Amino acid sequence: MYQSTVLIVEDEPLLRMVLADTLLGEGFDVVETANVLEAIAVLGQTKIDAVITDIDMPGGLSGLDLAKMISTARMTIPTIIVSGRHVLRNEDVPGDAIFIPKPYSMDAVVELITSMTQAEINRIAK
């Protein structure tokens, strides 16, 4: 059975580890990066089925920039944008990305990623 791969883009190591462990426990493959430049490199080399990214990142590019790049490149990768410092309105969220404020429920994130990746699998199968 195919395991969806989730790219976690989070500069807080503890939060990244907890999210990765949770997703691994739910049967997802996980790739972790600590900034947007690392994430871009992964997206160029690895099949990613979903992205979850924090907005505030080191290195000059934000998670919002990453979501815009994914949308602009017409990559059909379900994307979740999270932040504890910013609140985004629907019109501020690029493409089909979804915004979730921190702190968030791990169960809610798992459920959302599961439904997003399943919808993408179903879209591709048609």
N, C-alpha and C positions, 0 to 999 in steps of 0.2 A: 504494500500500500504506500502511496506517495505521502511523504511528510512535507508539509509546507515549511518554508524557511522564512524566518522573521529577522529583519535587520533592526537591531536596537542601537539608536544613536543617542547616547546619554553620557555626559561628562562626569556625573556623580557615580563613582565606582560602586558604592553600596547599593544604590537604587538600581543600577544596571545589572548587578549580580542577582538581586532579588527577582527582578523582572525576568531575567534569563532563566533562572532556576524554576520559576513558576511556569514559563512557557515550555521549557524542556520537560517538566513534569506532566504537561498536558499533551505531549507528543509532537511538539514542533521542533524543528531544527532551528538553531539560533546562531546568528553572527553578531558580534558585539563590536562597536566602535565608540571612540570617545570624542569624535569631532566630525564635522561635515566633510572635510577633505578625505578622511579615512573612509567615510560612508560612500563617497563618490567613487573611490577606487574599488570598493566591494561591489557596488552596483555595476561597474564596468566588467567585472570578472566572474560574478556569481549570480545564479538565478535566484532572485529574491521575490517572495510571494507577498510580503507585507513589510511596511516600515513603521516603526514607532520612534519619533524623534522629539527631543526636548527643543524648545525654542532657543534658549540661551546656551551658546556653545563657545568655547575658546577657538581662536584661529581666524576671526574676522568674518566667518560665515555662520548664519544662524540655522536652526532647524526649519524656520520658515523659508529661508533661502533654498534649503534642500527640497522642501515640498514644492516650491515654485519651479525648481529645475526638473523635478520628476513630472510635474504637470506640463511644463513647456515642452519637454522632450516627448510628450505623449506616451510616456511609459504608463502602462496600466497596472500600476502597483498600488494597492490600497495603502493609504498613508494615514497615520494617526499623529497629530501634533499635540504635545502636552506642554504645560507650563504652570509654574507656581507663582510667576510674577506678572504674566500677561493674561488678558482675557480677550479672546478674538470673537468678533461677530462673524456670522456666516459669510458675509461679503468679504471679510478679511482672509478667509481660508482659501488657498489656491486649489483649483481643480475640484476633485471629489474628496479631498482630504477631510478628516474629521478632527475637531479640536476637543480635547478633554482637559479640564483644569486639574492641577495637582492640589491636594493629594487625591489620588484616584484609587478605586477598588481594583485589586488585582483580578478578582473574579469578573468584574465588568470589562476590563481590558481583554482578558482571555476570551470572553464571550464575543466581544466585538471583533477581535482578530479572527476568531473561528468563523464567524458569519461572513466577514469580508473575504477571507481566503476561499471559503466554500462558494461564495457567489462568483468569484473570479474563476474558479475551477469549472463551475457550471457554464459560465460565459464562453470559456475557451472550448468546452466540449461541444457546444452547439454548432 
